[in-house]
Amino acid sequence: MKTKPMPRSQMQMYCMARDKIAKENQAFMEAITDKVNPMTDRDLEALIARRPQVWGRFSGFLGKLGNPQ
């Protein structure tokens, strides 16, 4: 017989959300500083257009990432 997992506390939910945001921020920073294939303004614009709720918070980087030659 399976038992229900204990509900998470607010602190646990906060920590999970904080860790998720930190991982997303770290992935973004790695993408824009990649030596081989860095993210460009066009890439970020496309991501924001596709999923603004996820990528919109990085819109301040538009105009600073550069475009491919």
ZICORDA-V845573 format. One record per backbone hydrogen bond with DSSP energy under -0.5 kcal/mol. CO is the residue of the C=O (numbers start at 1). NH is the residue of the N-H. If there is no record, write none. Layout:
CO	NH
CO	NH
//
This chain:
9	13
10	14
11	15
12	16
13	17
14	18
15	19
16	20
17	21
18	22
19	23
20	24
21	25
22	26
23	27
24	28
25	29
26	30
27	31
28	32
29	33
31	34
31	39
40	44
41	45
42	46
43	47
44	48
45	49
46	50
47	51
51	54
51	55
52	56
55	58
56	59
58	61
59	62
61	64
61	65
66	41
//
